[in-house]
Amino acid sequence: MKILVVEDDPAFGQLLVNQLKRGRQEEIRLHTRGGEVVEVLAREAFQCVLVDLNLPDMDGLELLERIRQGHPRLPVLLMSGYSTEELRQKAGERGAAAFLTKPFSLKELLAALEEALSH
């Protein structure tokens, strides 16, 4: 399985990658910019994308929409340090498989990934 993590904070992104890889054989890659992810997805297939809302070149909702245009069935999980009902609703309307509020536990992340991948 191949998973993309898109996180503007390289240290937190690497922590997520390390946690997801622990005891698994999946390929999990980290990118810090949404534009990079759009380019990578044009060349390679992934089973899931985990996207932070705050990216340097676009916000996570915009990246979600761009992913949906080319890959309508690819599960995208959004994550953010803040959450409002309005933001969660926008994410759901635009096709996010889940919305995780930081800090979240590894258990919460794995449950959201499993749920997204089961559909």
Secondary structure, 3 states (H helix, E strand, C coil): CEEEEECCCHHHHHHHHHHHHCCCCCEEEEECCHHHHHHHHHHCCCCEEEEECECCCCEHHHHHHHHHHHCCCCCEEEEECCCCHHHHHHHHHCCCCEEEECCCCHHHHHHHHHHHHHC
